[in-house]
Amino acid sequence: MEFPISSGIGARFEYLDEAGSTNDVLVTRATGPDAHAWPDLSVVVTDNQTSGRGRLGRSWLAPSGKSLAISVLLRPRLESGPLPANRYGWFPLLAGAAMTLAVRGVVDAAAAPQGDDDAPRHEVALKWPNDVLIDGYKVSGILSELLPDASGLCIGSGLNLALDEHDLPTLTSTSLMLVTGGVPDPDAVLAAYLTELRGLAAAFLAAGADPVASGLHERVSALCGTLGSTVRVELPGGHDLVGTAVGLDPDGRLIVEDQATGEPTAVAAGDVTHLRY
């Protein structure tokens, strides 16, 4: 694959014909003896990832040439010094917002002309904390990892480009091709994602990593289809929380109003299912 647009956006760009996990590749290089050669906004990409990992230990597998595995290195710092630890939790949401905007651009561009009442209307939304859904079906997932030496983080994302019905990993998955009816340009989609990611990260850091002042809290909340939905959250330890997702707290945690007690609970980690009655 060629990436003439995307390769000019990051500080360093490397396409691999094959990789076990782009996150593993980038983490190793970003913390190895040549770590200085991998600055903020370095990117590793492949369309043939053989041992991809998702959240909660899940695997991420797709046929060669039909999806992208993307890993972006961020080394966030503030003018005043290191980034506070509690602000790192916003980066998965930031990346999810960037991918949502990129995917929405592709879907909207492929939509029928306005005025056609029979034209399909697709909802592209962020599912907290970092899945991207089209009409409720997953097209992208994101896994963020802090570097072992705490010098930054690696944001890995998988994007279903051209999978057909037989390729889909689950019954709740989809691809850009299935939604739009055409095979998207990988370079254009990747460039849109990297551009949005770079812009959102820059604004966040310029505002001192304040999610409200930077507009990140508002932007993520507007894109997040989880808010306002009835959800079941499988919490660490095996407990379930069922209720309505009502907002995000200052650290990016999901606030769920318990269906049984009416009490709000801030969820930092958990497997979220949107419930439909």
C-alpha positions in Angstrom: 0.0 0.0 0.0 1.0 3.6 -0.6 0.3 6.4 1.8 1.5 9.6 0.2 -0.9 11.8 2.3 -0.7 10.1 5.6 3.1 9.8 5.6 3.4 13.6 5.6 1.2 14.1 8.7 3.1 12.3 11.5 6.6 13.0 12.7 7.7 9.5 11.4 5.7 7.1 9.3 6.4 3.4 8.7 4.3 1.0 6.7 4.9 -2.7 7.4 3.8 -5.5 5.0 3.0 -7.6 8.0 3.1 -7.2 11.8 2.1 -9.4 14.7 0.9 -6.3 16.6 1.6 -2.7 15.5 1.4 -1.7 19.1 4.1 -4.2 20.1 6.3 -2.9 17.3 5.9 0.7 18.2 6.3 0.2 21.9 9.5 -1.8 21.4 10.9 0.9 19.1 9.8 3.8 21.2 11.5 2.5 24.4 14.5 0.8 22.8 18.1 2.0 22.2 16.9 4.2 19.3 13.9 5.7 21.2 15.0 9.2 20.3 14.4 8.4 16.7 10.7 7.8 17.5 9.3 11.2 18.5 5.7 12.4 19.3 3.3 11.5 16.5 5.3 8.6 15.1 3.0 6.1 13.2 3.3 2.4 12.4 0.7 0.9 10.0 0.0 -2.4 8.4 -2.9 -4.0 6.5 -1.8 -7.5 7.6 -1.8 -7.8 11.4 -1.5 -11.4 12.6 -1.7 -11.1 16.4 -3.7 -8.0 17.1 -5.0 -7.3 20.6 -8.2 -5.6 21.6 -9.5 -4.5 25.0 -9.9 -6.9 27.8 -7.5 -9.4 26.2 -9.6 -10.0 23.1 -8.0 -10.7 19.8 -8.3 -8.5 16.7 -8.0 -10.5 13.5 -8.9 -9.7 9.9 -8.0 -11.0 6.4 -4.9 -9.5 4.8 -5.5 -6.3 2.9 -9.1 -5.6 4.2 -8.4 -3.7 7.3 -5.8 -1.3 8.8 -4.0 -1.7 12.1 -2.7 1.7 13.1 -0.5 2.6 16.1 0.4 6.2 17.0 3.0 7.3 19.5 2.2 10.2 21.7 4.7 11.8 24.1 2.4 14.5 25.7 4.0 17.3 27.7 2.7 20.6 29.0 4.7 23.8 29.0 4.7 23.6 32.8 6.1 20.0 32.8 4.9 16.4 32.7 1.3 15.6 32.0 -0.7 14.8 35.2 -1.5 11.1 35.4 -5.2 11.6 35.7 -5.3 13.3 32.2 -4.0 10.3 30.4 -7.4 8.8 30.6 -8.6 11.3 28.0 -6.4 10.0 25.3 -8.4 6.9 24.4 -11.5 9.1 24.2 -9.6 11.6 22.2 -8.5 8.9 19.7 -12.0 7.5 19.6 -13.4 11.0 18.7 -10.7 11.4 16.0 -11.7 8.0 14.4 -15.4 8.8 14.7 -14.9 12.0 12.8 -12.8 10.3 10.1 -15.3 7.5 9.6 -18.2 9.9 9.6 -16.5 11.8 6.8 -16.2 8.7 4.7 -19.8 7.7 5.3 -21.2 11.1 4.7 -19.2 11.5 1.5 -20.7 8.3 0.1 -24.2 9.2 1.0 -26.8 9.8 -1.7 -27.5 13.5 -2.7 -29.7 15.5 -0.4 -33.3 15.5 -1.3 -33.5 11.7 -1.9 -36.0 10.6 0.7 -35.0 6.9 0.1 -31.3 7.5 0.7 -29.9 5.6 3.7 -29.1 7.6 6.7 -26.2 6.2 8.8 -25.4 7.1 12.4 -21.7 7.1 13.2 -21.0 7.4 16.9 -18.4 6.8 19.6 -19.2 4.0 22.0 -17.5 4.7 25.4 -14.6 4.4 25.8 -13.2 3.8 22.4 -15.2 1.8 19.8 -16.6 3.5 16.7 -20.1 2.2 15.6 -22.0 2.7 12.4 -25.7 2.1 13.0 -24.8 0.2 16.2 -22.2 -2.0 14.5 -18.5 -1.9 15.3 -16.2 -0.6 12.5 -13.2 0.3 14.7 -11.7 -0.4 18.1 -8.9 1.3 19.9 -6.4 0.1 22.5 -4.2 2.5 24.3 -1.1 1.5 26.3 1.3 3.5 28.5 4.9 2.9 27.6 6.8 0.9 30.1 9.1 3.8 30.9 6.2 6.2 31.2 7.6 8.4 28.5 4.3 8.4 26.5 1.6 6.2 25.2 0.8 4.1 22.2 -2.7 4.4 20.7 -3.5 1.3 18.6 -6.6 1.2 16.4 -8.1 -1.4 14.0 -10.4 -0.2 11.2 -12.5 -2.5 9.1 -12.1 -1.2 5.5 -13.2 -3.8 3.0 -14.5 -6.8 5.0 -17.5 -8.5 3.5 -20.2 -10.4 5.4 -18.1 -13.6 5.5 -15.0 -11.8 6.9 -16.7 -10.1 9.8 -15.3 -11.2 13.2 -18.6 -10.9 15.0 -22.3 -10.5 14.3 -22.1 -7.0 15.7 -19.3 -5.8 13.3 -19.4 -4.0 10.0 -17.0 -2.4 7.5 -16.8 0.8 5.6 -17.3 -1.1 2.3 -20.5 -2.7 3.6 -21.9 0.6 4.7 -20.9 2.8 1.7 -21.0 0.2 -1.1 -17.5 0.9 -2.2 -13.9 0.2 -1.1 -12.5 3.3 0.7 -9.1 4.8 -0.1 -7.0 3.6 2.9 -4.7 6.7 2.6 -7.6 9.1 2.7 -9.2 7.5 5.7 -5.9 7.2 7.6 -4.9 10.8 6.8 -8.3 12.0 8.1 -7.8 10.1 11.4 -4.3 11.3 11.9 -5.3 14.9 11.2 -8.1 14.8 13.7 -5.9 13.1 16.3 -3.2 15.6 15.9 -5.5 18.6 16.1 -7.5 17.3 19.1 -4.2 16.4 21.0 -2.7 19.8 20.3 -5.7 21.7 21.5 -5.9 19.5 24.6 -2.3 20.1 25.6 -2.4 23.8 24.6 -5.2 24.2 27.2 -3.1 22.6 29.9 -4.8 19.3 29.4 -8.0 20.8 30.7 -10.8 18.8 28.9 -13.3 21.6 29.4 -11.2 24.6 28.4 -9.9 22.7 25.4 -13.4 21.8 24.2 -12.5 18.1 24.3 -15.1 17.2 26.9 -17.9 18.9 24.8 -16.6 17.3 21.6 -16.4 13.8 22.9 -19.8 14.1 24.7 -21.4 15.2 21.4 -19.9 12.3 19.5 -20.6 9.7 22.2 -23.7 7.6 21.4 -23.4 5.9 24.8 -24.7 9.0 26.5 -28.4 8.9 27.0 -28.5 5.2 26.4 -29.5 2.4 28.8 -26.4 0.3 29.3 -25.1 -2.7 31.1 -21.5 -2.3 32.4 -19.6 -5.5 33.2 -17.4 -4.2 36.0 -14.0 -5.6 37.1 -14.7 -8.3 39.6 -17.7 -9.7 37.7 -20.4 -7.3 38.9 -22.9 -5.7 36.5 -24.2 -2.2 36.6 -27.4 -1.5 34.7 -28.6 2.1 34.2 -28.6 5.2 32.0 -25.3 6.7 30.9 -25.8 10.4 31.8 -22.4 12.0 31.2 -18.6 12.1 31.5 -16.8 13.3 34.6 -13.7 15.5 34.5 -11.4 12.4 34.2 -13.4 11.0 31.2 -15.1 8.3 33.3 -18.6 7.3 32.3 -21.3 8.4 34.8 -24.1 5.8 35.0 -27.3 6.4 36.9 -28.0 3.0 38.6 -31.4 1.7 37.4 -32.1 0.2 40.8 -31.0 2.9 43.2 -30.9 6.1 41.0 -27.4 6.7 42.3 -24.7 7.9 39.9 -21.6 5.8 39.6 -18.4 6.9 37.8 -17.0 4.0 35.7 -13.3 4.0 34.8 -13.2 0.6 33.2 -15.7 -2.0 32.1 -17.3 -3.7 29.1 -20.3 -1.6 28.0 -23.3 -3.0 26.2 -26.0 -0.7 24.8 -29.4 -2.1 25.8 -32.4 -1.8 23.5 -35.9 -2.5 24.9 
